[in-house]
Amino acid sequence: MLTIGLTHYLIVAAVLFCTGLFTMITKRNAIGILIGVELVLNSANVNLVAFDRYLGSERMDGQIVALFAIVLAAAEAALAVGICINVYKNLATIDVDSASQLQG
Amino acid sequence: MPASNLLTQLLPELILLVGACGLLFLGATRLAASRSFLPFAGVLVLVAALVVTIRRGEPDGSFAAMGLWISSLTHYVRWVALSVGILILLVNWYLPVQEERGEFVALILLSLLGVLLTASANDWLVLFFAIELVSIPTYILIALSRLDQRAAEASVKYFFLGALSAAILAFGLSFLYGASGTTQIQHIAGGVISLTLPSTGELGSIAMIGFLFVLAGLAFKVAAVPFHVYAPDVYEGAAAPITGMLGFVPKLAGFVALIKLFAAIGWNLPIEIKWLVWILAAVTMTAGNVIALLQDNVKRMLAYSSIAHTGYMLVALLIGPVAGEGPMHDGVAALLFYIAVYGAMNLGAFAMIASFGRKHGELETLDDMNGIASQAPAVALALAICVFSLMGFPPTAGFIGKLYILTAAFSFSADHAFAQPLLVLAIVAVVNTVISAGYYLRIVAAAYVGKSSTPANPTGGFTLRWGLAVCSLAMLVLFVWPRGLAGQASRATAAIHDSVSAAHTVVRVDTDFGNAQVDRTSP
């Protein structure tokens, strides 16, 4: 019988992290990239909560940090949508490959 | 700790916060008359916060409560950030369209507030959010700074890479939490929170993973190679005055956070981390300077120059604290001195770009700079001073800054195992300074020797000129009399020395999962 331990949560978090990074690299749509960023950020949350649970600490620092990080992710998503709208107004697309004036 | 005491300790931060909220509100109202007054109000807020900081003076001892630790480092970072912040506002006085000036000034203030909080943070949670508070306003500032496609592109690039770096930082911090069992950075009563394995005294594997991810996340903020890719595009896309801020404010926050990260383990860096930072420093300065040689666009050139300066500062970081010595020997003091000087000279160089205009917007290429000395001799002189300072050429403060870092590297105790590699790194830095002359001199030559039938015209208001004048004067004054700033910088490291010398007491938060307790052990 397999018991779920800390390592399993850390593996889930690592997979989430890599998925997020892969999404950021492969997606060309700005919203797709945002989803990748959110995945990476949430991998940190999984870690924090898992460590908190298995440290057996009574202070619950990790869970509080995770709550804060969720709020940060929401704020960042709002900002991302604002920036995407700004890009759309200028370029009439949110495909990041079309934003290529700055090179050198 | 009584709450009123905490509030008085945080008075400069509170002034910034209230001021920024007030400006945000004023900017949103439809009072057209108030808008021209907004940058002035912003400067007033910064001056008030600076006066409060200086009047209070260095804290005797340190004050700690609720994830904050107000120490001598906090005091130094506060007044440096606020002083350069005033110059940043002067340079950005007329920048965005009038309708958005309130938001623009408020965002600059919020970003500076983030730097101040980074310097006070003693909890990974506070540190992480303070760094986010530095970064998030900058994404918006770029998009607001000018209304064209390139600014939009720069902001989207900066945002996504910045958000990724924040996520990587959070991922790393979660591992540091897992290794130490607490989000506290330093144990206030003295001693270092243990991240080391009890048996070997080395960083455990979980702590090592966390350390590497945090290092990567912060390397984004300070624009170290290979996390620098956004910098040239972002600097080119944003308007010149705000670029002077982008090169300094996130870098200051990043280096303060790096100092805190290294101090958290008593500067007792594992040899792998030392070599990693060594390679990071060597590659950052070399790549920055060599690629800058190939640029024709002045802003891209200065962007690569700012990457190269990150490399010099990483050298100082690697030397680390040496107790009881000034910046001639103490790497951290040299770093703090250098970054203050760098803030002013970098801002001056970008302010110069902003103070000339062509028919279609601001200066872009080196050819656009031809003959500007004949158009505005005073501005060209200020440019020359700032560029010579960036190059590290006397009689400017940039020379003193480099001198401190190099002497600290050369005087690093010879019996130490890492003295030899540091010596090599210092030589790499000297070679790089020579390489950098190749492109810095092109800027000065274009201004003074270059000929153009249609030279760029001086533009910009008198506040921009004043900002530029103060930046270049500061470079000369700090060359003649560097001891004031150097003394401040070496006193600022007192808090770091205390925690490093207390490193023999290790506060162990037991990570035998399920059995948390705090006890003191001596390795």
Interface residues (C-beta under 8 A of the other chain):
Chain A: L6 A13 F17 G20 L21 M24 A30 I33 L34 V37 V40 L41 S43 A44 N45 N47 L48 F51 D52 Y54 L55 G56 S57 E58 R59 D61 G62 I64 V65 F68 A69 L72 A75 E76 L79 A80 G82 I83 C84 N86 V87 K89 N90 L91 V96 A99 S100 Q101 L102 Q103 G104
Chain B: W124 L125 F128 F129 E132 I136 Y139 I140 A143 D148 Q149 R150 A152 E153 A154 S155 V156 K157 F159 F160 A163 L164 A166 A167 I168 A170 F171 L173 S174 F175 Y177 G178 G181 T182 T183 P232 D233 E236 G237 Q295 N297 R300 T511 F513 G514 N515 A516
